[in-house]
Amino acid sequence: MRRHALLLMPITALMLSGCLAKAMVDVATLPVRAAGKGVDMITTSQSERDEKRGREMRKQEERLGRLEREYGRAMDDCEEGNRRACDRAQNIYAEMQQIIPTLPRAPRDQ
């Protein structure tokens, strides 16, 4: 049994030295990797800013579309004599006027 243990010791030592070397490399490179991740988390690339702006614009356009549909329904009810619908249409129109200037303009045909 001692012979088996003596035979396994060199193999075990080689395996442990590889693990220790890997652990030492991981410990040594940890500050560099952490700093790199921190910088990456702090900075925002131009493409990320463009994507965020595009999402915001789409949300505003979707909101404007919903408001236009609500406004049309409220105006139909208003024309039928519903005073509350007229007030609601007026509020919807005011909200639409706040959103419209924030949207990009379509290029004009020449």
N, CA, C and O atoms as CSV, one atom per row, in Angstrom:
chain,resi,resn,atom,element,x,y,z
A,1,MET,N,N,0.818,-1.174,0.000
A,1,MET,CA,C,0.000,0.000,0.000
A,1,MET,C,C,0.877,1.259,0.000
A,1,MET,O,O,0.542,2.265,-0.626
A,2,ARG,N,N,2.006,1.181,0.715
A,2,ARG,CA,C,2.920,2.316,0.719
A,2,ARG,C,C,3.505,2.530,-0.669
A,2,ARG,O,O,3.781,3.659,-1.073
A,3,ARG,N,N,3.691,1.434,-1.393
A,3,ARG,CA,C,4.248,1.556,-2.738
A,3,ARG,C,C,3.290,2.343,-3.643
A,3,ARG,O,O,3.711,3.196,-4.424
A,4,HIS,N,N,2.017,2.042,-3.521
A,4,HIS,CA,C,1.024,2.766,-4.340
A,4,HIS,C,C,1.021,4.248,-4.005
A,4,HIS,O,O,0.918,5.103,-4.885
A,5,ALA,N,N,1.134,4.530,-2.732
A,5,ALA,CA,C,1.157,5.923,-2.309
A,5,ALA,C,C,2.401,6.628,-2.837
A,5,ALA,O,O,2.329,7.774,-3.280
A,6,LEU,N,N,3.529,5.948,-2.790
A,6,LEU,CA,C,4.770,6.524,-3.285
A,6,LEU,C,C,4.710,6.742,-4.796
A,6,LEU,O,O,5.278,7.712,-5.298
A,7,LEU,N,N,4.047,5.876,-5.511
A,7,LEU,CA,C,3.914,6.032,-6.957
A,7,LEU,C,C,2.966,7.182,-7.327
A,7,LEU,O,O,3.170,7.870,-8.327
A,8,LEU,N,N,1.952,7.372,-6.521
A,8,LEU,CA,C,0.969,8.416,-6.813
A,8,LEU,C,C,1.449,9.806,-6.426
A,8,LEU,O,O,0.941,10.799,-6.947
A,9,MET,N,N,2.409,9.896,-5.530
A,9,MET,CA,C,2.871,11.206,-5.067
A,9,MET,C,C,3.419,12.083,-6.192
A,9,MET,O,O,3.041,13.253,-6.256
A,10,PRO,N,N,4.286,11.594,-7.081
A,10,PRO,CA,C,4.770,12.477,-8.153
A,10,PRO,C,C,3.657,12.939,-9.088
A,10,PRO,O,O,3.657,14.086,-9.536
A,11,ILE,N,N,2.720,12.061,-9.381
A,11,ILE,CA,C,1.607,12.426,-10.264
A,11,ILE,C,C,0.749,13.487,-9.598
A,11,ILE,O,O,0.341,14.462,-10.229
A,12,THR,N,N,0.483,13.286,-8.325
A,12,THR,CA,C,-0.321,14.253,-7.573
A,12,THR,C,C,0.394,15.585,-7.491
A,12,THR,O,O,-0.245,16.629,-7.624
A,13,ALA,N,N,1.686,15.583,-7.278
A,13,ALA,CA,C,2.452,16.822,-7.190
A,13,ALA,C,C,2.403,17.590,-8.506
A,13,ALA,O,O,2.274,18.814,-8.511
A,14,LEU,N,N,2.506,16.871,-9.623
A,14,LEU,CA,C,2.425,17.540,-10.926
A,14,LEU,C,C,1.053,18.159,-11.149
A,14,LEU,O,O,0.946,19.280,-11.648
A,15,MET,N,N,0.017,17.439,-10.785
A,15,MET,CA,C,-1.343,17.953,-10.971
A,15,MET,C,C,-1.583,19.171,-10.078
A,15,MET,O,O,-2.192,20.148,-10.515
A,16,LEU,N,N,-1.112,19.120,-8.840
A,16,LEU,CA,C,-1.304,20.247,-7.933
A,16,LEU,C,C,-0.505,21.464,-8.368
A,16,LEU,O,O,-0.961,22.595,-8.201
A,17,SER,N,N,0.672,21.249,-8.919
A,17,SER,CA,C,1.468,22.397,-9.347
A,17,SER,C,C,0.779,23.138,-10.495
A,17,SER,O,O,0.850,24.364,-10.579
A,18,GLY,N,N,0.126,22.403,-11.361
A,18,GLY,CA,C,-0.633,23.035,-12.444
A,18,GLY,C,C,-1.795,23.841,-11.909
A,18,GLY,O,O,-2.066,24.940,-12.392
A,19,CYS,N,N,-2.490,23.303,-10.908
A,19,CYS,CA,C,-3.610,24.021,-10.308
A,19,CYS,C,C,-3.123,25.278,-9.601
A,19,CYS,O,O,-3.740,26.339,-9.703
A,20,LEU,N,N,-2.010,25.149,-8.883
A,20,LEU,CA,C,-1.465,26.304,-8.168
A,20,LEU,C,C,-0.998,27.382,-9.147
A,20,LEU,O,O,-1.203,28.573,-8.912
A,21,ALA,N,N,-0.377,26.961,-10.231
A,21,ALA,CA,C,0.086,27.927,-11.227
A,21,ALA,C,C,-1.107,28.663,-11.843
A,21,ALA,O,O,-1.058,29.879,-12.031
A,22,LYS,N,N,-2.159,27.938,-12.149
A,22,LYS,CA,C,-3.369,28.554,-12.712
A,22,LYS,C,C,-3.975,29.533,-11.717
A,22,LYS,O,O,-4.393,30.627,-12.094
A,23,ALA,N,N,-4.022,29.144,-10.457
A,23,ALA,CA,C,-4.574,30.016,-9.424
A,23,ALA,C,C,-3.740,31.281,-9.290
A,23,ALA,O,O,-4.290,32.367,-9.106
A,24,MET,N,N,-2.433,31.157,-9.379
A,24,MET,CA,C,-1.561,32.325,-9.273
A,24,MET,C,C,-1.769,33.273,-10.453
A,24,MET,O,O,-1.779,34.491,-10.281
A,25,VAL,N,N,-1.933,32.714,-11.644
A,25,VAL,CA,C,-2.183,33.544,-12.823
A,25,VAL,C,C,-3.526,34.254,-12.675
A,25,VAL,O,O,-3.644,35.439,-12.988
A,26,ASP,N,N,-4.534,33.530,-12.200
A,26,ASP,CA,C,-5.853,34.142,-12.010
A,26,ASP,C,C,-5.786,35.287,-11.011
A,26,ASP,O,O,-6.383,36.340,-11.232
A,27,VAL,N,N,-5.064,35.089,-9.915
A,27,VAL,CA,C,-4.933,36.132,-8.895
A,27,VAL,C,C,-4.169,37.334,-9.461
A,27,VAL,O,O,-4.522,38.481,-9.186
A,28,ALA,N,N,-3.145,37.075,-10.238
A,28,ALA,CA,C,-2.326,38.163,-10.785
A,28,ALA,C,C,-3.090,38.983,-11.815
A,28,ALA,O,O,-2.891,40.195,-11.895
A,29,THR,N,N,-3.955,38.360,-12.603
A,29,THR,CA,C,-4.669,39.090,-13.656
A,29,THR,C,C,-6.003,39.651,-13.177
A,29,THR,O,O,-6.652,40.394,-13.913
A,30,LEU,N,N,-6.421,39.316,-11.975
A,30,LEU,CA,C,-7.715,39.767,-11.468
A,30,LEU,C,C,-7.849,41.296,-11.458
A,30,LEU,O,O,-8.867,41.801,-11.932
A,31,PRO,N,N,-6.880,42.054,-10.945
A,31,PRO,CA,C,-7.054,43.518,-10.946
A,31,PRO,C,C,-7.201,44.111,-12.345
A,31,PRO,O,O,-7.967,45.053,-12.546
A,32,VAL,N,N,-6.476,43.566,-13.298
A,32,VAL,CA,C,-6.559,44.081,-14.664
A,32,VAL,C,C,-7.932,43.795,-15.249
A,32,VAL,O,O,-8.539,44.665,-15.873
A,33,ARG,N,N,-8.425,42.573,-15.048
A,33,ARG,CA,C,-9.751,42.228,-15.572
A,33,ARG,C,C,-10.840,43.042,-14.893
A,33,ARG,O,O,-11.781,43.488,-15.549
A,34,ALA,N,N,-10.721,43.242,-13.576
A,34,ALA,CA,C,-11.723,44.019,-12.843
A,34,ALA,C,C,-11.733,45.471,-13.328
A,34,ALA,O,O,-12.801,46.055,-13.514
A,35,ALA,N,N,-10.566,46.044,-13.529
A,35,ALA,CA,C,-10.501,47.427,-14.014
A,35,ALA,C,C,-11.098,47.542,-15.407
A,35,ALA,O,O,-11.806,48.505,-15.702
A,36,GLY,N,N,-10.821,46.572,-16.259
A,36,GLY,CA,C,-11.370,46.583,-17.615
A,36,GLY,C,C,-12.882,46.509,-17.604
A,36,GLY,O,O,-13.545,47.214,-18.365
A,37,LYS,N,N,-13.434,45.666,-16.752
A,37,LYS,CA,C,-14.896,45.566,-16.658
A,37,LYS,C,C,-15.494,46.852,-16.110
A,37,LYS,O,O,-16.552,47.297,-16.555
A,38,GLY,N,N,-14.806,47.446,-15.138
A,38,GLY,CA,C,-15.302,48.706,-14.573
A,38,GLY,C,C,-15.346,49.806,-15.603
A,38,GLY,O,O,-16.325,50.548,-15.679
A,39,VAL,N,N,-14.303,49.924,-16.397
A,39,VAL,CA,C,-14.261,50.937,-17.453
A,39,VAL,C,C,-15.345,50.653,-18.480
A,39,VAL,O,O,-16.003,51.576,-18.960
A,40,ASP,N,N,-15.533,49.394,-18.819
A,40,ASP,CA,C,-16.550,49.022,-19.803
A,40,ASP,C,C,-17.947,49.350,-19.288
A,40,ASP,O,O,-18.808,49.784,-20.052
A,41,MET,N,N,-18.171,49.143,-17.996
A,41,MET,CA,C,-19.485,49.428,-17.433
A,41,MET,C,C,-19.741,50.931,-17.368
A,41,MET,O,O,-20.883,51.367,-17.517
A,42,ILE,N,N,-18.703,51.722,-17.149
A,42,ILE,CA,C,-18.862,53.166,-17.014
A,42,ILE,C,C,-19.068,53.826,-18.373
A,42,ILE,O,O,-19.921,54.702,-18.513
A,43,THR,N,N,-18.306,53.420,-19.358
A,43,THR,CA,C,-18.381,54.058,-20.665
A,43,THR,C,C,-19.509,53.454,-21.498
A,43,THR,O,O,-19.829,52.271,-21.381
A,44,THR,N,N,-20.087,54.279,-22.321
A,44,THR,CA,C,-21.139,53.842,-23.227
A,44,THR,C,C,-20.662,54.126,-24.646
A,44,THR,O,O,-20.256,55.244,-24.964
A,45,SER,N,N,-20.714,53.123,-25.475
A,45,SER,CA,C,-20.244,53.317,-26.840
A,45,SER,C,C,-21.277,54.109,-27.650
A,45,SER,O,O,-22.433,54.245,-27.250
A,46,GLN,N,N,-20.837,54.616,-28.775
A,46,GLN,CA,C,-21.731,55.384,-29.646
A,46,GLN,C,C,-22.879,54.516,-30.135
A,46,GLN,O,O,-24.014,54.984,-30.228
A,47,SER,N,N,-22.597,53.263,-30.448
A,47,SER,CA,C,-23.674,52.393,-30.939
A,47,SER,C,C,-24.700,52.134,-29.839
A,47,SER,O,O,-25.895,52.042,-30.120
A,48,GLU,N,N,-24.249,52.014,-28.590
A,48,GLU,CA,C,-25.197,51.827,-27.487
A,48,GLU,C,C,-26.053,53.072,-27.299
A,48,GLU,O,O,-27.250,52.964,-27.030
A,49,ARG,N,N,-25.456,54.248,-27.438
A,49,ARG,CA,C,-26.236,55.488,-27.343
A,49,ARG,C,C,-27.248,55.579,-28.489
A,49,ARG,O,O,-28.389,55.995,-28.284
A,50,ASP,N,N,-26.828,55.191,-29.684
A,50,ASP,CA,C,-27.739,55.216,-30.829
A,50,ASP,C,C,-28.902,54.251,-30.633
A,50,ASP,O,O,-30.048,54.577,-30.942
A,51,GLU,N,N,-28.599,53.060,-30.119
A,51,GLU,CA,C,-29.660,52.080,-29.871
A,51,GLU,C,C,-30.648,52.604,-28.839
A,51,GLU,O,O,-31.860,52.465,-29.002
A,52,LYS,N,N,-30.124,53.204,-27.778
A,52,LYS,CA,C,-30.992,53.747,-26.726
A,52,LYS,C,C,-31.873,54.862,-27.285
A,52,LYS,O,O,-33.073,54.903,-27.011
A,53,ARG,N,N,-31.288,55.758,-28.061
A,53,ARG,CA,C,-32.058,56.850,-28.660
A,53,ARG,C,C,-33.119,56.305,-29.611
A,53,ARG,O,O,-34.241,56.811,-29.648
A,54,GLY,N,N,-32.766,55.274,-30.382
A,54,GLY,CA,C,-33.737,54.661,-31.284
A,54,GLY,C,C,-34.905,54.054,-30.532
A,54,GLY,O,O,-36.054,54.187,-30.954
A,55,ARG,N,N,-34.620,53.385,-29.412
A,55,ARG,CA,C,-35.705,52.818,-28.596
A,55,ARG,C,C,-36.611,53.911,-28.051
A,55,ARG,O,O,-37.835,53.779,-28.063
A,56,GLU,N,N,-35.997,55.004,-27.570
A,56,GLU,CA,C,-36.789,56.114,-27.046
A,56,GLU,C,C,-37.679,56.714,-28.130
A,56,GLU,O,O,-38.847,57.015,-27.882
A,57,MET,N,N,-37.131,56.887,-29.326
A,57,MET,CA,C,-37.914,57.462,-30.427
A,57,MET,C,C,-39.066,56.547,-30.808
A,57,MET,O,O,-40.180,57.013,-31.043
A,58,ARG,N,N,-38.798,55.230,-30.870
A,58,ARG,CA,C,-39.881,54.295,-31.208
A,58,ARG,C,C,-40.985,54.336,-30.160
A,58,ARG,O,O,-42.167,54.297,-30.503
A,59,LYS,N,N,-40.610,54.416,-28.887
A,59,LYS,CA,C,-41.624,54.495,-27.831
A,59,LYS,C,C,-42.461,55.764,-27.976
A,59,LYS,O,O,-43.679,55.732,-27.800
A,60,GLN,N,N,-41.804,56.884,-28.297
A,60,GLN,CA,C,-42.540,58.135,-28.485
A,60,GLN,C,C,-43.462,58.041,-29.693
A,60,GLN,O,O,-44.596,58.516,-29.644
A,61,GLU,N,N,-42.990,57.437,-30.771
A,61,GLU,CA,C,-43.822,57.285,-31.967
A,61,GLU,C,C,-45.015,56.378,-31.690
A,61,GLU,O,O,-46.122,56.640,-32.159
A,62,GLU,N,N,-44.785,55.306,-30.924
A,62,GLU,CA,C,-45.889,54.409,-30.570
A,62,GLU,C,C,-46.904,55.145,-29.704
A,62,GLU,O,O,-48.112,55.011,-29.904
A,63,ARG,N,N,-46.411,55.922,-28.743
A,63,ARG,CA,C,-47.300,56.694,-27.872
A,63,ARG,C,C,-48.099,57.695,-28.699
A,63,ARG,O,O,-49.299,57.861,-28.482
A,64,LEU,N,N,-47.447,58.356,-29.634
A,64,LEU,CA,C,-48.148,59.312,-30.486
A,64,LEU,C,C,-49.221,58.614,-31.320
A,64,LEU,O,O,-50.313,59.155,-31.492
A,65,GLY,N,N,-48.926,57.425,-31.836
A,65,GLY,CA,C,-49.917,56.675,-32.606
A,65,GLY,C,C,-51.134,56.313,-31.770
A,65,GLY,O,O,-52.270,56.425,-32.232
A,66,ARG,N,N,-50.889,55.875,-30.527
A,66,ARG,CA,C,-52.013,55.548,-29.631
A,66,ARG,C,C,-52.845,56.801,-29.340
A,66,ARG,O,O,-54.076,56.765,-29.342
A,67,LEU,N,N,-52.140,57.909,-29.091
A,67,LEU,CA,C,-52.856,59.160,-28.810
A,67,LEU,C,C,-53.680,59.613,-30.011
A,67,LEU,O,O,-54.790,60.119,-29.844
A,68,GLU,N,N,-53.150,59.438,-31.214
A,68,GLU,CA,C,-53.901,59.828,-32.411
A,68,GLU,C,C,-55.177,59.002,-32.548
A,68,GLU,O,O,-56.228,59.534,-32.906
A,69,ARG,N,N,-55.086,57.705,-32.263
A,69,ARG,CA,C,-56.286,56.862,-32.329
A,69,ARG,C,C,-57.294,57.260,-31.251
A,69,ARG,O,O,-58.492,57.336,-31.523
A,70,GLU,N,N,-56.818,57.512,-30.035
A,70,GLU,CA,C,-57.707,57.944,-28.955
A,70,GLU,C,C,-58.342,59.294,-29.297
A,70,GLU,O,O,-59.525,59.515,-29.042
A,71,TYR,N,N,-57.554,60.177,-29.869
A,71,TYR,CA,C,-58.051,61.492,-30.246
A,71,TYR,C,C,-59.162,61.363,-31.295
A,71,TYR,O,O,-60.187,62.041,-31.213
A,72,GLY,N,N,-58.949,60.498,-32.266
A,72,GLY,CA,C,-59.982,60.294,-33.292
A,72,GLY,C,C,-61.285,59.771,-32.691
A,72,GLY,O,O,-62.367,60.232,-33.054
A,73,ARG,N,N,-61.183,58.816,-31.780
A,73,ARG,CA,C,-62.394,58.285,-31.132
A,73,ARG,C,C,-63.064,59.361,-30.278
A,73,ARG,O,O,-64.288,59.493,-30.276
A,74,ALA,N,N,-62.244,60.129,-29.549
A,74,ALA,CA,C,-62.813,61.179,-28.704
A,74,ALA,C,C,-63.494,62.252,-29.558
A,74,ALA,O,O,-64.550,62.761,-29.182
A,75,MET,N,N,-62.905,62.594,-30.694
A,75,MET,CA,C,-63.519,63.597,-31.575
A,75,MET,C,C,-64.830,63.081,-32.160
A,75,MET,O,O,-65.788,63.839,-32.304
A,76,ASP,N,N,-64.873,61.793,-32.498
A,76,ASP,CA,C,-66.133,61.224,-32.996
A,76,ASP,C,C,-67.224,61.345,-31.936
A,76,ASP,O,O,-68.355,61.729,-32.236
A,77,ASP,N,N,-66.871,61.008,-30.684
A,77,ASP,CA,C,-67.846,61.108,-29.594
A,77,ASP,C,C,-68.212,62.569,-29.329
A,77,ASP,O,O,-69.360,62.878,-29.007
A,78,CYS,N,N,-67.233,63.460,-29.466
A,78,CYS,CA,C,-67.479,64.885,-29.252
A,78,CYS,C,C,-68.461,65.426,-30.286
A,78,CYS,O,O,-69.351,66.211,-29.959
A,79,GLU,N,N,-68.292,65.005,-31.524
A,79,GLU,CA,C,-69.186,65.462,-32.593
A,79,GLU,C,C,-70.600,64.941,-32.394
A,79,GLU,O,O,-71.556,65.509,-32.922
A,80,GLU,N,N,-70.734,63.864,-31.634
A,80,GLU,CA,C,-72.069,63.334,-31.329
A,80,GLU,C,C,-72.684,64.034,-30.120
A,80,GLU,O,O,-73.809,63.723,-29.729
A,81,GLY,N,N,-71.952,64.975,-29.528
A,81,GLY,CA,C,-72.517,65.765,-28.435
A,81,GLY,C,C,-72.024,65.383,-27.050
A,81,GLY,O,O,-72.550,65.897,-26.063
A,82,ASN,N,N,-71.054,64.518,-26.935
A,82,ASN,CA,C,-70.538,64.117,-25.632
A,82,ASN,C,C,-69.505,65.149,-25.165
A,82,ASN,O,O,-68.401,65.219,-25.704
A,83,ARG,N,N,-69.877,65.954,-24.153
A,83,ARG,CA,C,-69.009,67.038,-23.676
A,83,ARG,C,C,-67.733,66.497,-23.026
A,83,ARG,O,O,-66.665,67.087,-23.187
A,84,ARG,N,N,-67.831,65.392,-22.300
A,84,ARG,CA,C,-66.638,64.795,-21.679
A,84,ARG,C,C,-65.641,64.352,-22.746
A,84,ARG,O,O,-64.431,64.482,-22.564
A,85,ALA,N,N,-66.144,63.839,-23.838
A,85,ALA,CA,C,-65.267,63.408,-24.930
A,85,ALA,C,C,-64.537,64.609,-25.529
A,85,ALA,O,O,-63.383,64.495,-25.943
A,86,CYS,N,N,-65.213,65.763,-25.573
A,86,CYS,CA,C,-64.558,66.975,-26.084
A,86,CYS,C,C,-63.415,67.392,-25.168
A,86,CYS,O,O,-62.341,67.766,-25.640
A,87,ASP,N,N,-63.641,67.330,-23.868
A,87,ASP,CA,C,-62.579,67.661,-22.912
A,87,ASP,C,C,-61.423,66.672,-23.028
A,87,ASP,O,O,-60.254,67.056,-22.991
A,88,ARG,N,N,-61.769,65.394,-23.169
A,88,ARG,CA,C,-60.738,64.366,-23.293
A,88,ARG,C,C,-59.944,64.570,-24.583
A,88,ARG,O,O,-58.721,64.423,-24.586
A,89,ALA,N,N,-60.621,64.905,-25.666
A,89,ALA,CA,C,-59.944,65.160,-26.944
A,89,ALA,C,C,-58.986,66.339,-26.814
A,89,ALA,O,O,-57.889,66.318,-27.372
A,90,GLN,N,N,-59.394,67.349,-26.089
A,90,GLN,CA,C,-58.545,68.514,-25.893
A,90,GLN,C,C,-57.287,68.144,-25.103
A,90,GLN,O,O,-56.193,68.600,-25.434
A,91,ASN,N,N,-57.436,67.319,-24.059
A,91,ASN,CA,C,-56.280,66.878,-23.270
A,91,ASN,C,C,-55.342,65.993,-24.102
A,91,ASN,O,O,-54.120,66.101,-24.006
A,92,ILE,N,N,-55.923,65.139,-24.899
A,92,ILE,CA,C,-55.114,64.260,-25.753
A,92,ILE,C,C,-54.339,65.089,-26.765
A,92,ILE,O,O,-53.158,64.838,-27.006
A,93,TYR,N,N,-55.003,66.078,-27.357
A,93,TYR,CA,C,-54.344,66.934,-28.336
A,93,TYR,C,C,-53.172,67.687,-27.705
A,93,TYR,O,O,-52.125,67.844,-28.333
A,94,ALA,N,N,-53.344,68.151,-26.472
A,94,ALA,CA,C,-52.266,68.871,-25.780
A,94,ALA,C,C,-51.075,67.944,-25.547
A,94,ALA,O,O,-49.926,68.356,-25.703
A,95,GLU,N,N,-51.346,66.703,-25.177
A,95,GLU,CA,C,-50.249,65.747,-24.980
A,95,GLU,C,C,-49.547,65.446,-26.300
A,95,GLU,O,O,-48.324,65.312,-26.340
A,96,MET,N,N,-50.312,65.342,-27.370
A,96,MET,CA,C,-49.717,65.094,-28.689
A,96,MET,C,C,-48.792,66.247,-29.075
A,96,MET,O,O,-47.724,66.026,-29.646
A,97,GLN,N,N,-49.200,67.469,-28.765
A,97,GLN,CA,C,-48.391,68.636,-29.109
A,97,GLN,C,C,-47.085,68.685,-28.329
A,97,GLN,O,O,-46.114,69.294,-28.778
A,98,GLN,N,N,-47.056,68.052,-27.170
A,98,GLN,CA,C,-45.812,67.976,-26.403
A,98,GLN,C,C,-44.862,66.936,-26.987
A,98,GLN,O,O,-43.645,67.108,-26.920
A,99,ILE,N,N,-45.393,65.873,-27.550
A,99,ILE,CA,C,-44.565,64.782,-28.081
A,99,ILE,C,C,-44.017,65.117,-29.464
A,99,ILE,O,O,-42.868,64.794,-29.765
A,100,ILE,N,N,-44.807,65.750,-30.293
A,100,ILE,CA,C,-44.440,65.989,-31.698
A,100,ILE,C,C,-43.091,66.692,-31.857
A,100,ILE,O,O,-42.310,66.270,-32.710
A,101,PRO,N,N,-42.770,67.735,-31.092
A,101,PRO,CA,C,-41.469,68.401,-31.299
A,101,PRO,C,C,-40.261,67.521,-30.950
A,101,PRO,O,O,-39.150,67.805,-31.396
A,102,THR,N,N,-40.457,66.485,-30.182
A,102,THR,CA,C,-39.321,65.636,-29.786
A,102,THR,C,C,-38.988,64.582,-30.831
A,102,THR,O,O,-37.942,63.938,-30.754
A,103,LEU,N,N,-39.862,64.406,-31.798
A,103,LEU,CA,C,-39.629,63.391,-32.833
A,103,LEU,C,C,-38.808,63.969,-33.976
A,103,LEU,O,O,-38.923,65.156,-34.283
A,104,PRO,N,N,-37.980,63.139,-34.610
A,104,PRO,CA,C,-37.221,63.636,-35.770
A,104,PRO,C,C,-38.171,63.904,-36.930
A,104,PRO,O,O,-39.197,63.241,-37.082
A,105,ARG,N,N,-37.812,64.871,-37.727
A,105,ARG,CA,C,-38.653,65.222,-38.862
A,105,ARG,C,C,-38.276,64.401,-40.069
A,105,ARG,O,O,-37.105,64.087,-40.288
A,106,ALA,N,N,-39.280,64.055,-40.852
A,106,ALA,CA,C,-39.037,63.336,-42.097
A,106,ALA,C,C,-38.448,64.302,-43.120
A,106,ALA,O,O,-38.837,65.469,-43.154
A,107,PRO,N,N,-37.529,63.844,-43.943
A,107,PRO,CA,C,-36.948,64.728,-44.960
A,107,PRO,C,C,-38.025,65.131,-45.972
A,107,PRO,O,O,-38.885,64.332,-46.344
A,108,ARG,N,N,-37.952,66.377,-46.400
A,108,ARG,CA,C,-38.928,66.891,-47.368
A,108,ARG,C,C,-38.530,66.473,-48.784
A,108,ARG,O,O,-37.347,66.404,-49.117
A,109,ASP,N,N,-39.533,66.198,-49.602
A,109,ASP,CA,C,-39.266,65.898,-51.018
A,109,ASP,C,C,-39.001,67.211,-51.746
A,109,ASP,O,O,-39.662,68.217,-51.490
A,110,GLN,N,N,-38.046,67.193,-52.640
A,110,GLN,CA,C,-37.719,68.418,-53.377
A,110,GLN,C,C,-38.166,68.336,-54.783
A,110,GLN,O,O,-37.972,69.281,-55.549
